[in-house]
């Protein structure tokens, strides 16, 4: 497994913070559920955001949107980038994370723009 980038560390910390708001025991249980039922290890989440989002939806239903919003807010605070807030209101979770990642680390998006 490759070493996580700074952005991936910020993203994982943002996810941890959002899940911690449900309580530490709940956070541990959710991560265990990700691993056992979705074959999704915590450290793989930044590379498998689509599976992460799907797992959240399966576990929390419509409530997953609330957790996604918390993650986005946490990430915004950790990264401290100036990103057009009007644009961000219309972005879905994965698109938001990708936008922030490209702003934070443009070299990580070079291959995507070819």
ZIPE-V176475 format. One line per field, one symbol per residue. burial: # if it has 9 or more other C-alpha atoms within 8 Angstrom, else .. A space follows every 50 residues. Layout:
burial->???
//
This chain:
burial->......######.#######...#.##...#.###..#.###..##..#. ###.###......#..######.###...........#....##.##..# ##.###..#.....
//
